[in-house]
Amino acid sequence: MNSPANTHVSTSNLRVSEFEPLPTPQELLAELPQSEAQAAVVDRGRRDVRAVMAGLDDRLLVIVGPCSIHDPKAGLEYAERLAGEAQRHAGELVIVMRTYFEKPRTTVGWKGLINDPHLDGSHDIATGLRAARSFLLDVAALGLPCGTEFLEPISPQYVADLVSWGAIGARTTESQIHRQLVSGLSMPVGFKNGTDGGLQVALDACAASAAAQSFLGIDQGGRAALVSTAGNPDTHIILRGGKDGPNYSANDVAAATQRAASAGINPRLIIDASHANSGKDHIRQALVAGEIGAQVASGSTAIGGMMLESFLAPGAQKLEVATTRAADLAYGQSVTDACMGWDATVDVLEQLADTAKSR
């Protein structure tokens, strides 16, 4: 009788084409270290955000900047201009620069500077991590705190020490992984309401991330590890509208604040003037900011801050990863959502400073 042939069948990683080692968080932090002065900027930003969202600081928090950072040179020019505005309005506004390096996609598309720094589908993540960390260091050197959306659960180990405020987007607020992640982050974090406009997922997210959690992650040496956290008490809700339209009216704000208070969640809110609240219309975004500012000027203490999408040039341009050459892109214009231009941004910040002063 013939012995049977070797019939062992491989069942592992059948659709994985390659594993490429990355630097560990420890290695990247040693390569691009944070100075004492830069750490002080990050810490000051976190303390200012906490104070505003706790109602201990009557200034208005404004998270403003490009929808995404795709060109660090243009992004840094924007940061230099914004640092001047932050200093000019320091008595009325706490300005945090929006520095988004990871972009969630509904289907496919450019996933952000960390995932694809060359904008060509090469996914050179090692270079992307260095580019993101270098950019955050450069902005901190200007004295300007940074805010970002956390999308991948591993990337915060490489950059979170340079972030003063974090956000979890509408697509991921319901994700257990992201709630666990936030429970261990060192900065205040806002959860957006769901894409359908529902608020309950954000309330649940705040409660879950305030609790101690244990989950699978990596340590600073890049090893798989059991991560145990103490919970993050500095979470809040971000109203960004939904499929049925905006949710920034005085009635919407009052309802959200009441539900948050009833759930034991921070009743102070941040309102995103972009996305569904402006119909993704960068021109209307300034009008929305003015309408929200009017609530602040009338004495509303429920609104702690506002989010704005802004870049050097107004609007947006199309980036097709497979065909667009980075050299052909217009300088200082968004490649994701349309943004207000710089001149409009200056005007809006001026108006918001006046409204905060009135309050």
C-alpha positions in Angstrom: 0.0 0.0 0.0 1.4 3.4 -1.0 2.0 5.8 1.9 -0.2 8.9 1.5 1.4 12.0 0.0 2.1 15.0 2.3 -1.3 16.7 2.4 -0.6 19.4 4.9 -2.5 22.5 3.8 -1.3 26.0 4.8 -4.1 28.1 6.3 -2.2 31.1 7.5 -1.9 34.6 5.9 -3.1 33.4 2.5 -4.0 36.9 1.4 -1.0 38.7 2.9 1.6 39.5 0.2 4.3 41.0 2.5 5.3 41.8 6.1 7.6 44.8 6.3 9.2 45.6 9.7 8.8 49.1 11.0 10.9 51.0 13.5 9.6 50.5 17.1 8.0 53.5 18.9 11.1 53.5 21.2 13.4 53.8 18.2 11.5 56.6 16.5 11.2 58.6 19.7 14.9 58.3 20.2 15.6 59.3 16.6 13.2 62.3 16.9 13.2 63.3 20.5 11.0 65.9 22.2 12.8 68.8 23.8 11.8 70.3 27.2 10.4 73.4 25.5 8.3 71.3 23.1 7.0 69.1 25.9 6.0 72.3 27.8 4.0 73.5 24.7 2.2 70.1 24.6 1.5 70.1 28.3 0.3 73.7 28.3 -2.1 72.9 25.4 -3.5 69.9 27.3 -4.0 72.0 30.5 -5.7 74.8 28.6 -8.1 72.4 26.8 -9.0 70.7 30.1 -9.6 74.0 31.8 -11.9 75.2 28.9 -13.8 72.0 28.7 -14.2 72.0 32.5 -15.6 75.5 32.5 -12.6 76.8 34.5 -11.4 79.0 31.6 -13.9 81.2 29.8 -11.9 81.3 26.6 -13.2 79.5 23.5 -11.3 76.5 22.3 -10.8 76.5 18.5 -9.3 73.5 16.7 -8.4 74.8 13.3 -6.3 73.7 10.4 -6.2 71.6 7.2 -8.6 68.7 6.7 -5.4 66.6 6.4 -1.7 67.3 6.3 -0.4 66.1 2.9 2.4 68.6 2.2 4.5 69.3 5.4 6.0 72.4 3.8 2.6 74.1 3.2 1.4 72.8 6.5 4.3 74.4 8.4 3.7 77.7 6.6 0.1 77.5 7.7 1.3 76.7 11.3 3.6 79.8 11.3 0.7 82.0 10.3 -1.6 80.4 12.9 0.9 80.8 15.7 0.7 84.5 15.1 -3.1 84.5 15.3 -3.0 82.3 18.5 -0.7 84.9 20.1 -2.9 87.8 19.0 -6.1 86.2 20.4 -4.6 84.5 23.4 -6.9 86.4 25.8 -10.1 85.1 24.2 -9.2 81.9 22.3 -7.3 78.7 23.0 -6.1 77.8 19.4 -5.0 74.2 18.7 -3.8 73.4 15.2 -5.6 70.6 13.4 -2.9 68.2 12.3 -4.6 65.1 10.8 -2.3 62.4 9.5 -4.8 59.5 9.1 -7.9 59.6 7.0 -10.8 57.1 7.2 -12.1 56.2 3.7 -15.7 55.2 2.9 -14.3 52.8 0.2 -10.8 53.5 -1.1 -8.5 56.5 -1.5 -5.6 58.3 0.0 -5.3 57.2 3.7 -3.2 60.1 5.0 0.4 61.1 5.5 1.4 58.3 7.8 0.0 55.6 5.5 1.1 57.1 2.2 3.5 60.0 2.6 4.5 60.1 -1.1 0.8 60.3 -2.2 1.3 57.5 -4.8 0.0 54.3 -3.2 3.5 53.2 -2.1 2.5 53.0 1.6 5.9 53.9 2.9 4.6 53.9 6.5 8.1 54.1 8.1 8.7 57.4 6.2 5.1 58.5 7.1 5.6 58.0 10.8 8.9 60.0 10.7 7.2 62.8 8.6 4.2 63.0 11.0 6.4 63.1 14.1 8.8 65.7 12.5 5.9 67.9 11.6 4.5 67.8 15.2 7.9 68.7 16.6 8.1 71.7 14.1 4.7 73.0 15.1 5.5 72.6 18.8 8.7 74.6 18.3 6.4 77.5 17.1 4.7 77.3 20.5 1.4 76.0 19.0 -0.4 72.9 20.4 -1.6 70.2 18.0 -4.8 68.1 17.7 -5.3 65.0 15.6 -7.7 62.2 14.9 -6.6 58.8 16.1 -7.5 56.2 13.6 -5.0 53.3 13.7 -4.7 51.9 17.2 -0.9 51.4 17.0 0.2 54.8 15.5 -0.4 56.8 18.8 2.6 55.1 20.3 4.7 57.0 17.8 3.2 60.5 18.0 0.8 60.9 21.0 3.4 62.5 23.3 3.3 65.5 20.9 -0.6 65.8 20.8 -2.5 68.1 23.1 -6.1 67.2 22.0 -7.4 64.1 20.2 -10.6 63.2 18.3 -12.3 60.0 17.4 -14.2 60.3 14.1 -17.9 59.6 13.4 -17.1 56.3 11.8 -15.1 54.9 14.7 -16.8 56.4 17.8 -18.8 53.1 18.1 -15.6 51.0 17.9 -14.6 49.2 21.0 -11.0 49.3 19.9 -11.0 53.1 19.8 -12.8 53.4 23.1 -10.2 51.2 24.7 -7.4 53.3 23.0 -8.8 56.6 24.4 -8.9 55.1 27.9 -5.1 55.1 27.9 -4.4 58.4 26.1 -2.8 61.2 28.0 -4.8 64.1 26.5 -8.4 65.3 26.3 -10.3 63.5 23.6 -13.6 64.3 21.8 -15.9 61.7 20.3 -18.0 62.8 17.3 -21.7 61.8 17.1 -22.4 59.1 14.6 -22.7 59.7 10.8 -26.4 59.2 11.2 -26.5 62.1 13.6 -27.1 59.8 16.6 -25.7 61.0 19.9 -25.9 57.9 22.0 -22.8 56.3 20.5 -20.7 59.3 21.6 -22.2 59.2 25.1 -21.5 55.5 25.4 -17.9 56.1 24.1 -17.2 58.8 26.7 -18.4 56.4 29.4 -16.5 53.5 28.2 -13.2 55.4 27.7 -13.5 56.9 31.2 -13.3 53.4 32.7 -10.2 51.2 33.2 -9.6 48.9 30.3 -7.4 46.0 29.4 -6.7 45.1 25.8 -4.2 43.8 23.2 -1.7 46.4 22.0 2.0 47.0 21.6 4.6 48.4 24.0 7.3 51.0 23.3 9.6 48.2 22.2 7.0 47.2 19.5 6.2 43.9 21.3 2.6 42.6 21.5 1.4 43.4 25.1 -1.5 43.4 27.4 -2.3 47.1 27.8 -4.0 48.1 31.1 -5.3 51.6 31.5 -6.7 53.8 34.3 -9.4 55.4 32.1 -9.5 58.9 30.6 -11.7 61.4 32.5 -11.1 64.2 29.9 -13.6 63.1 27.2 -16.4 65.1 25.6 -18.9 65.1 22.7 -18.4 66.7 19.3 -21.5 67.7 17.4 -20.8 67.3 13.6 -24.3 66.9 12.1 -25.6 63.8 10.4 -27.5 62.4 7.5 -30.5 64.5 8.4 -28.6 67.7 8.5 -26.9 70.0 11.0 -27.1 69.7 14.8 -25.6 73.0 16.0 -28.8 75.0 16.8 -29.4 76.3 20.3 -32.1 73.5 20.7 -29.7 70.8 19.5 -27.0 72.1 21.9 -29.4 72.2 24.8 -30.7 68.7 24.1 -27.2 67.3 23.8 -26.0 69.0 27.0 -29.0 67.7 28.9 -28.4 64.1 27.7 -24.7 64.3 28.5 -25.4 65.6 32.0 -28.0 62.9 32.6 -25.5 60.3 31.6 -22.8 61.7 33.8 -20.8 62.9 30.9 -19.1 66.3 30.5 -22.0 68.6 29.4 -19.7 71.0 27.7 -19.5 70.4 23.9 -17.4 71.1 20.9 -19.2 71.8 17.7 -17.6 70.9 14.3 -18.5 73.8 11.9 -17.6 71.6 8.9 -18.8 68.2 7.7 -22.6 67.7 7.9 -23.0 70.9 9.9 -22.0 72.9 6.8 -23.0 70.4 4.2 -19.2 70.1 3.5 -19.4 73.6 1.9 -16.2 75.5 2.8 -17.9 78.8 2.1 -20.9 78.0 4.3 -18.5 76.9 7.1 -17.7 80.5 8.0 -21.4 81.3 8.2 -21.9 78.3 10.5 -19.1 79.4 12.7 -20.8 82.8 13.0 -24.1 81.3 14.0 -22.4 79.1 16.7 -20.5 82.2 17.8 -23.7 84.0 18.3 -24.8 81.4 20.8 -21.5 81.9 22.6 -21.9 85.7 22.6 -25.4 85.4 24.0 -23.9 83.7 27.1 -24.1 80.0 26.2 -21.7 78.1 28.5 -22.6 74.7 26.9 -20.3 75.4 24.0 -16.6 74.9 25.0 -15.1 74.9 21.5 -15.4 74.7 17.8 -13.7 72.8 14.9 -12.8 74.5 11.6 -11.2 73.1 8.4 -8.9 75.7 7.0 -5.8 75.9 4.8 -3.8 78.5 2.8 -6.0 78.3 -0.3 -9.7 77.8 -0.3 -11.5 74.7 -1.6 -10.0 71.3 -2.4 -8.4 69.5 -5.3 -8.7 66.0 -6.5 -6.0 63.5 -5.5 -6.1 60.2 -7.5 -3.5 58.1 -5.9 -2.8 56.0 -9.0 -2.5 59.0 -11.4 -1.9 62.3 -9.7 1.6 63.5 -9.4 2.4 65.3 -6.1 4.4 67.9 -8.1 1.2 68.8 -10.0 -0.9 69.6 -6.9 -1.7 73.2 -6.1 0.3 74.5 -3.1 -1.5 75.0 0.1 -4.9 73.5 -1.0 -6.6 70.5 0.6 -6.6 67.1 -1.1 -9.4 65.8 1.1 -12.4 68.0 2.3 -12.7 71.5 1.1 -11.3 74.1 3.5 -11.7 77.8 4.1 -8.8 79.9 2.8 -6.5 81.8 5.0 -8.1 85.2 4.6 -11.5 83.8 5.6 -9.9 82.0 8.5 -8.4 85.2 9.9 -11.8 86.9 9.7 -13.5 84.0 11.5 -10.9 83.9 14.3 -11.4 87.6 14.8 -15.2 87.1 15.0 -14.8 84.2 17.4 -12.5 86.3 19.6 -15.2 89.0 19.8 -17.9 86.5 20.7 -15.8 84.9 23.4 -15.1 88.4 24.8 -18.8 89.1 24.9 -19.5 85.9 26.8 
